[in-house]
Amino acid sequence: MSVALGMYPALTNRFSAHRADIGVGRWRLLIGLIAILTAGSGIVMIDSIPLDSHEIFVAQTTHEMAVRGDWLVPYFNEQPRLNKPPLSYWAAALLAKVAGDLPTVCAWHVRLISVLAGLGVLGCTVLNARLLFDRTTGLVAGALLASSAGMFSFMHDARPDMLYAFWISLMIAAAAGLVHASTIRGRGTEWLAVTLWLSAGLATLTKGPHIPIVVLVGIALGLRQTLGSWRRTRSLLRPVLGSVLVLAVCVPWWWLLQEHLDAARVESSQLGGTLLVPALSRLGNPYYLYRPLQLLLPWLPVIFVALVGYRRPVARQGISPLVWPLLLTVAALSTGQQFRFFYLLPLLGVLSILVARPWVCSLRAILPRPERGLILGAFVLQIVILFGCAGWVIQQARGTAQFGLIMGLLVASVGSSYAVWRLVPGPRTISATVAMAVVMIVLWSAAAVTGALWDRERYAGHRLARLAATELAPATTLAAYGVSPTVYVYTLKRRVPALTNIAEVDGLIARSRNGDLGLVLRGGDVAGLAARYAVTELGRYRRGDADDVLVVLHSQASPR
């Protein structure tokens, strides 16, 4: 019996953890509470925070595709934007259409996609941990994830990263389902395999094939190690059927795009894979071993102490379907041409489980004194961090109209955390972990209400763009000289040429219908243009070490 169970770690863990596990009813109640709080933290200020330049690419591209009636080729600033596949644009357009706003695409249209995707990542993470381990691990993993900086930040970000993370999380959850079905029930695996492969295809249509391919290989290796047989792994994954599904989802759009545009132009763009060529000289760079941990802030004390728990065999059992996709993704990203900490966001749910599992095992175990001291130290540090975050939020809110609301949220967080602490059975250290996470989720919401989490330059840039929209005559062209035109394209809903030299400025003003040219430029460039044209300044704001200035240039033949 023990030998048979040893072949299937998920089954072994279910037997060993059964007595200590949380009941189904309480588990569902707690997961529901965490999901509601997470949704609230994602929705708060969703339409009040100005879009940053990366988010504008999604919103404006969706708008231009709708205006053109062309849902095949993404356009931005009236030029094809061949940086990302179109699924995030299609999703935003669908939401705007349902809301009755299309072709107008607002901040909440594009950000709500990320909120819904974030809730999907949370659900996949909880389910994944539940299938591979037990309900308590799922609860703790979900709590850590929901209260993390990565979850909060990217639910408030319209870029396709959170949607991408959802499809990858669904792939890994489907793989966990395959393990669970093969060891417990032995049926329904075909639908899990279809879900896995369709998710891989949709992930490819969201941001590209690199992470889905690496995760697929990692899943195959993880299943092989868990099940002990390549034959069983192939029968569960159904690679032939899966490949057909992925090609059916992805190939039509890529083929039609190359038919619609010059194939050479597509092949030389990011959509052609220019960023996928590995830079082997970077292999061995430890960046992805430490920098993505900021996605799991504020839980660094728990992370480092939890790693000690992997010395227990029970903590290591059943983790292969998680570890292999993570390790291969880290290795692949370490050979990439760009290093960005959030490139590991698709594996944030996996990271949360791999922290939660040894943490739960340690808190359930009879610990030696040194390890008890480490865990106590981690709790003390986490409490200090929570109080520090709460103090910062109160400081930011003091003297504002939102002060009463924020104080109410903080009081509600204490009440909610106490209820959670009472509901979670087993060691009080486990219930305390979940309770602290609940407080942190509400703290994120309170911090969002203050608006202090987003830099002032973002607000100032949008104000200058709105000034351009109101002050420039419709016949006056607006251009950007040495600065990004992104926010002006989005605000004015028209083409804003990006100029790189004085000759281009001269040519544009020479073609102007009224002899005027609106121009956004860096403050240090104004003097050089003032020697050639009459200049009227409309506004400016500080960006970095200089100002962005909005001016109107008048040709010498036109009145100043």
C-alpha positions in Angstrom: 0.0 0.0 0.0 2.7 2.5 1.0 4.7 1.6 -2.2 1.6 2.2 -4.3 0.8 5.5 -2.7 4.5 6.6 -3.0 4.0 6.5 -6.8 1.4 9.2 -6.5 2.5 12.1 -4.3 -0.8 13.9 -4.6 -2.6 10.9 -3.2 0.0 10.5 -0.4 -0.4 14.1 0.6 -4.2 13.9 0.7 -4.0 11.0 3.2 -1.2 12.5 5.3 -2.9 15.9 5.5 -6.5 14.8 5.8 -6.9 15.2 9.5 -5.3 18.7 9.6 -7.1 20.0 6.6 -9.8 22.6 6.6 -13.5 21.6 6.0 -15.0 22.2 2.6 -17.7 24.6 3.8 -15.2 26.9 5.7 -12.7 26.6 2.9 -15.2 27.8 0.3 -16.4 30.6 2.6 -12.8 31.8 3.1 -11.8 31.6 -0.6 -15.0 33.5 -1.4 -14.1 36.2 1.1 -10.5 36.5 -0.3 -11.9 36.6 -3.9 -14.4 39.4 -3.0 -11.7 41.5 -1.3 -9.3 40.9 -4.2 -11.9 42.0 -6.7 -12.5 45.1 -4.6 -8.8 45.9 -4.5 -8.6 45.6 -8.3 -11.7 47.7 -9.1 -11.0 50.6 -6.7 -9.9 53.6 -8.7 -10.0 51.6 -11.9 -11.3 54.6 -13.9 -9.7 57.4 -11.9 -6.0 56.6 -12.4 -4.7 58.0 -15.8 -3.5 55.3 -18.2 0.3 55.1 -18.5 1.9 54.9 -21.9 1.9 51.1 -22.0 -1.8 50.9 -21.1 -2.5 53.5 -23.8 -1.1 51.2 -26.4 -3.9 48.8 -25.6 -6.7 51.3 -25.3 -5.8 53.4 -28.3 -5.0 50.4 -30.5 -8.4 48.9 -29.7 -10.0 52.3 -30.5 -8.3 52.6 -33.9 -9.1 49.0 -34.8 -12.8 49.8 -34.1 -12.8 53.0 -36.0 -11.1 51.4 -39.0 -13.4 48.3 -38.8 -10.2 46.2 -39.1 -9.9 43.6 -36.4 -7.0 41.8 -38.1 -4.2 44.4 -38.0 -3.5 46.3 -34.8 -3.0 50.1 -35.4 -1.6 52.8 -33.2 -1.2 56.4 -34.3 -2.5 55.3 -37.7 0.4 52.9 -38.2 0.4 49.1 -37.9 1.5 48.1 -34.4 3.2 44.8 -34.7 4.4 44.3 -31.1 1.7 42.1 -29.6 -0.9 39.6 -30.8 -4.5 40.9 -30.8 -6.3 39.0 -28.1 -6.1 41.7 -25.5 -7.4 44.2 -28.0 -10.3 41.9 -28.9 -11.2 41.4 -25.2 -11.2 45.1 -24.5 -13.3 45.8 -27.6 -15.8 43.1 -26.5 -16.1 44.7 -23.1 -16.5 48.2 -24.6 -19.1 46.8 -27.0 -21.1 45.2 -24.2 -20.9 48.5 -22.3 -22.2 50.3 -25.4 -19.2 52.6 -25.6 -17.3 51.3 -28.6 -15.4 52.8 -30.5 -14.6 54.8 -27.3 -12.3 52.7 -25.1 -12.0 54.0 -21.5 -9.6 53.1 -18.8 -12.0 50.8 -17.0 -12.7 48.8 -20.2 -9.0 47.8 -20.6 -8.3 47.5 -16.9 -11.3 45.3 -16.1 -9.9 42.7 -18.3 -6.9 42.5 -16.0 -9.1 42.4 -12.9 -11.1 39.5 -14.3 -7.9 37.7 -15.4 -6.4 38.3 -11.9 -9.4 36.7 -10.3 -8.9 33.8 -12.7 -5.2 33.5 -11.7 -6.4 33.4 -8.1 -8.9 30.6 -8.8 -6.4 28.6 -10.8 -3.8 28.9 -8.0 -6.2 27.8 -5.3 -7.5 24.9 -7.4 -4.0 23.9 -8.4 -2.8 23.7 -4.7 -6.0 21.9 -3.8 -5.6 19.2 -6.4 -1.9 18.6 -5.8 -1.9 19.0 -2.0 -4.9 20.0 0.2 -7.4 22.8 0.9 -5.2 24.5 3.6 -2.3 24.9 1.1 -4.7 26.2 -1.4 -6.1 28.7 1.1 -2.7 30.0 2.1 -1.4 30.1 -1.5 -4.5 32.1 -2.5 -4.1 34.5 0.4 -0.4 35.1 -0.3 -1.1 35.7 -4.0 -4.2 37.9 -3.5 -2.3 40.2 -1.0 0.9 40.4 -3.2 2.2 43.5 -4.9 2.2 41.6 -8.2 -1.5 40.8 -8.1 -2.5 44.3 -7.1 -0.2 46.2 -9.5 -1.1 44.2 -12.6 -4.8 44.1 -11.9 -4.5 47.9 -12.2 -2.5 47.6 -15.4 -4.2 47.3 -18.8 -1.2 45.6 -20.4 -1.8 42.0 -21.5 0.4 40.6 -18.8 -2.3 39.5 -16.4 -4.4 38.0 -19.1 -1.3 36.1 -20.2 -0.7 35.0 -16.6 -4.3 33.7 -16.5 -3.8 31.4 -19.5 -0.5 30.1 -18.2 -2.1 29.5 -14.8 -5.0 27.6 -16.4 -2.5 25.4 -18.3 -0.8 24.5 -15.0 -4.1 24.0 -13.2 -5.2 21.7 -16.0 -1.9 19.7 -15.6 -2.6 19.4 -11.8 -6.1 18.2 -12.8 -4.5 15.5 -15.0 -2.4 14.3 -12.0 -5.5 14.3 -9.8 -7.7 12.6 -12.2 -5.2 9.9 -13.0 -4.6 9.0 -9.4 -8.0 9.5 -7.9 -10.8 9.2 -10.5 -9.1 8.1 -13.7 -11.6 9.8 -16.0 -12.3 13.2 -17.6 -8.7 13.6 -18.6 -9.6 14.4 -22.2 -11.3 17.7 -21.3 -8.4 18.7 -19.0 -6.0 18.1 -21.9 -8.2 20.1 -24.3 -8.2 22.9 -21.7 -4.5 22.8 -21.3 -3.8 23.1 -25.0 -6.5 25.7 -25.8 -5.0 27.8 -23.0 -1.6 27.5 -24.6 -3.1 28.7 -27.9 -4.9 31.6 -26.3 -1.8 32.6 -24.3 0.1 32.7 -27.7 -2.6 35.0 -29.1 -2.2 37.2 -26.0 1.5 37.8 -25.9 3.4 35.2 -27.9 4.5 31.6 -27.9 7.7 31.7 -25.8 6.3 31.1 -22.2 3.5 28.7 -23.3 6.1 26.5 -25.1 8.5 26.4 -22.2 5.6 25.7 -19.7 4.4 22.9 -21.9 7.8 21.3 -21.8 7.9 21.8 -18.0 4.5 20.3 -17.6 5.5 17.2 -19.6 8.7 16.7 -17.5 6.7 17.3 -14.3 4.1 14.7 -15.2 6.8 12.3 -16.2 8.5 12.6 -12.9 5.1 12.3 -11.0 3.6 9.5 -12.9 6.8 7.6 -13.6 6.1 6.8 -17.3 6.4 8.7 -20.6 3.7 6.5 -22.0 1.2 7.6 -19.3 2.3 11.2 -19.7 1.7 11.1 -23.5 -1.7 9.4 -23.0 -2.7 12.2 -20.6 -1.3 15.1 -22.5 -2.5 14.0 -26.0 0.2 16.0 -27.8 -1.1 15.3 -31.3 -4.6 16.6 -30.5 -3.1 19.4 -28.5 -0.8 20.6 -31.3 -3.7 20.6 -33.7 -5.7 22.7 -31.3 -2.9 25.2 -30.8 -2.4 25.6 -34.5 -6.1 25.9 -35.1 -6.2 28.8 -32.6 -3.1 30.6 -33.6 -2.2 30.0 -37.3 -5.2 31.7 -39.0 -4.5 35.1 -37.5 -0.7 35.0 -38.2 -1.4 33.8 -41.8 -4.0 36.4 -42.5 -1.8 39.1 -41.0 1.0 38.2 -43.4 -1.4 38.1 -46.3 -2.7 41.6 -45.3 0.7 43.2 -44.8 4.1 42.7 -46.3 5.4 39.4 -44.9 8.9 40.8 -44.6 7.6 43.6 -42.4 5.8 41.1 -40.1 8.9 38.8 -39.9 11.2 41.7 -38.9 8.8 42.9 -36.1 8.3 41.5 -32.6 5.5 39.4 -34.0 8.1 37.7 -36.2 10.0 36.7 -33.1 12.9 39.2 -33.1 13.0 39.2 -29.3 12.9 35.4 -29.1 16.4 34.8 -30.3 18.3 33.6 -27.2 21.3 35.4 -26.0 23.3 32.5 -24.6 25.9 34.8 -23.2 23.4 35.9 -20.5 22.8 32.3 -19.3 23.9 32.2 -15.7 22.7 35.7 -14.9 20.9 35.4 -11.5 18.4 38.2 -12.2 15.4 35.9 -12.3 16.4 34.1 -9.1 15.9 37.3 -7.0 14.3 40.2 -8.8 10.8 38.7 -9.5 10.5 38.1 -5.7 9.3 41.7 -5.6 6.0 40.4 -7.1 5.4 38.6 -3.8 6.0 41.7 -1.6 5.3 42.1 1.3 5.9 38.4 2.0 9.8 38.2 1.8 10.2 37.1 5.5 7.8 34.3 5.0 9.4 33.3 1.7 12.9 33.0 3.1 11.8 31.1 6.2 9.4 28.8 4.2 12.4 27.6 2.1 13.7 26.0 5.2 10.6 23.8 5.2 11.7 22.0 2.0 14.0 19.9 4.1 10.9 17.9 5.1 10.0 15.2 2.5 6.3 15.9 2.8 6.9 19.5 1.6 8.7 18.2 -1.5 6.2 15.5 -2.5 4.0 16.4 -5.5 5.8 19.6 -6.5 7.2 18.4 -9.8 4.3 19.7 -11.9 5.1 23.1 -10.5 8.8 23.1 -10.2 9.6 22.1 -13.8 7.6 24.8 -15.5 9.1 27.4 -13.1 12.7 26.2 -13.6 12.5 26.1 -17.4 10.8 29.5 -17.6 13.6 31.0 -15.4 16.2 29.4 -17.6 14.5 30.6 -20.8 14.1 34.1 -19.6 17.7 34.2 -18.4 18.7 33.9 -22.1 16.3 36.6 -23.3 17.3 39.9 -24.9 15.3 41.9 -22.3 15.3 41.4 -18.5 12.0 42.5 -16.8 11.0 41.2 -13.4 7.4 41.0 -14.4 8.2 38.5 -17.2 7.8 35.9 -14.5 4.3 37.1 -13.7 2.7 34.1 -15.5 4.3 31.9 -12.8 3.2 34.1 -9.8 0.6 31.5 -8.8 3.2 28.8 -8.9 5.5 30.8 -6.8 2.7 31.4 -4.3 2.1 27.7 -4.0 5.8 26.8 -3.7 6.0 29.3 -0.8 2.7 28.2 0.8 3.4 24.4 0.8 6.6 24.3 2.9 5.2 27.1 5.1 2.0 25.1 5.9 4.1 21.9 6.4 6.4 23.7 8.8 3.5 25.2 10.8 1.9 21.8 11.1 5.1 20.1 12.3 6.7 19.7 15.7 9.6 22.1 15.2 13.0 22.2 16.7 13.7 25.4 18.7 15.9 27.1 16.0 13.2 26.7 13.4 10.5 27.9 15.8 12.7 31.0 16.3 12.9 31.6 12.6 9.1 31.3 12.2 8.5 33.7 15.1 10.9 36.1 13.6 9.1 36.0 10.3 5.8 36.7 12.0 7.3 39.6 13.9 8.7 41.1 10.7 5.4 40.6 8.8 3.5 42.4 11.6 6.0 45.2 11.5 5.6 45.5 7.7 1.8 45.5 8.1 1.9 48.3 10.7 4.4 50.2 8.5 2.1 50.0 5.5 -0.9 51.0 7.6 1.0 54.0 9.0 2.1 55.1 5.5 -1.5 54.9 4.2 -2.8 57.0 7.1 0.0 59.5 6.5 -0.9 59.8 2.9 -4.7 60.1 3.6 -4.3 62.7 6.4 -6.0 66.0 5.5 -7.7 64.6 2.4 -11.4 64.1 1.8 -10.8 60.3 1.7 -9.5 60.1 5.3 -12.7 58.9 6.8 -13.2 56.2 4.1 -9.6 55.0 4.5 -9.9 54.7 8.3 -13.1 52.8 7.8 -11.3 50.4 5.5 -8.6 49.9 8.0 -11.1 49.1 10.8 -12.9 46.7 8.4 -9.7 45.0 7.7 -9.1 44.3 11.4 -12.6 42.9 11.8 -12.3 40.7 8.7 -8.9 39.4 9.8 -10.3 38.5 13.2 -13.2 36.6 11.6 -10.7 34.7 9.4 -8.5 33.9 12.3 -11.4 32.3 14.0 -12.6 30.4 11.0 -9.3 28.7 10.0 -8.8 25.5 12.0 -5.5 23.9 12.9 -2.4 25.7 14.1 -3.1 29.4 14.9 0.0 30.3 12.9 -1.8 29.2 9.8 -4.9 31.2 10.6 -2.6 34.2 11.5 -1.0 34.0 8.1 -4.3 34.1 6.3 -5.5 36.9 8.6 -2.5 39.0 7.9 -3.1 38.5 4.1 -6.6 39.8 4.5 -5.4 42.9 6.2 -2.9 43.4 3.4 -5.5 43.1 0.7 -7.6 45.8 2.3 -4.4 47.9 2.8 -3.8 47.8 -1.0 -7.4 49.1 -1.5 -6.9 51.9 1.0 -3.5 52.8 -0.6 -5.2 53.0 -4.0 -7.8 55.4 -2.7 -5.1 57.9 -1.7 -3.7 57.9 -5.2 -0.2 57.9 -3.8 0.9 54.7 -5.5 1.1 56.3 -8.9 3.6 59.0 -9.8 2.5 62.6 -10.2 4.1 62.8 -13.7 1.3 60.5 -15.0 -1.4 62.9 -13.9 0.6 66.0 -15.1 1.1 64.4 -18.6 -2.6 63.8 -19.1 -3.3 67.4 -18.0 -1.0 68.7 -20.6 -2.6 66.5 -23.2 -6.0 67.7 -22.3 -4.7 71.3 -22.5 -3.6 70.6 -26.1 -7.0 69.2 -26.9 -8.8 72.3 -25.7 -6.3 75.0 -26.8 -5.3 73.9 -30.3 -7.5 74.7 -33.2 -8.7 71.7 -35.2 -6.7 72.8 -38.2 -3.5 73.0 -36.2 -1.3 69.8 -36.4 0.2 68.6 -33.1 3.5 66.8 -33.2 6.0 65.5 -30.6 9.6 66.4 -30.9 12.0 64.4 -28.8 9.2 63.1 -26.6 6.7 60.2 -26.8 3.4 61.2 -28.6 1.5 58.3 -26.9 -0.6 60.2 -24.4 -1.4 62.9 -27.0 -2.6 60.4 -29.5 -4.9 58.9 -26.9 -6.3 62.2 -25.7 -6.7 64.0 -29.0 -7.8 60.8 -30.9 -5.8 61.8 -34.0 -2.4 61.2 -35.4 0.5 62.9 -33.7 3.7 62.6 -35.7 6.9 61.9 -33.8 9.7 64.2 -35.1 13.4 63.6 -34.6 15.1 66.6 -36.1 14.6 70.3 -37.0 14.3 69.5 -40.7 11.1 67.5 -40.0 9.7 70.4 -37.9 10.4 72.8 -40.8 8.7 70.4 -43.3 5.6 70.0 -41.1 5.1 73.7 -40.5 5.6 74.4 -44.2 2.7 72.1 -45.0 0.5 73.5 -42.3 -2.8 74.9 -43.5 -2.8 77.9 -41.1 1.0 78.4 -40.7 0.9 77.0 -37.1 2.2 73.9 -35.6 1.5 72.5 -32.1 4.5 70.9 -30.6 5.4 69.0 -27.5 9.1 69.1 -26.7 11.6 69.1 -24.0 12.2 72.5 -22.3 15.9 72.6 -23.4 14.8 72.6 -27.1 12.5 75.6 -27.0 15.3 78.2 -27.3 16.6 76.7 -30.6 13.1 76.8 -32.1 12.5 80.3 -30.8 15.3 81.5 -33.1 13.5 80.2 -36.1 9.8 80.7 -35.3 7.5 82.8 -33.2 6.7 80.6 -30.1 3.6 80.7 -27.9 3.8 78.5 -24.8 0.6 76.9 -23.6 1.8 74.8 -20.7 4.5 72.6 -19.2 5.1 70.0 -16.6 8.2 68.5 -14.9 9.3 65.1 -16.2 12.5 63.8 -14.8 15.2 66.4 -14.9 13.5 68.7 -17.4 10.1 70.0 -18.5 7.8 68.8 -21.2 6.5 72.0 -22.9 3.5 72.5 -25.1 4.0 75.3 -27.6 2.5 76.6 -30.8 5.0 77.5 -33.5 4.0 80.3 -35.9 5.6 80.6 -39.3 7.1 84.1 -39.9 4.3 84.8 -42.3 1.6 84.2 -39.8 0.6 86.5 -36.9 2.1 85.8 -33.5 
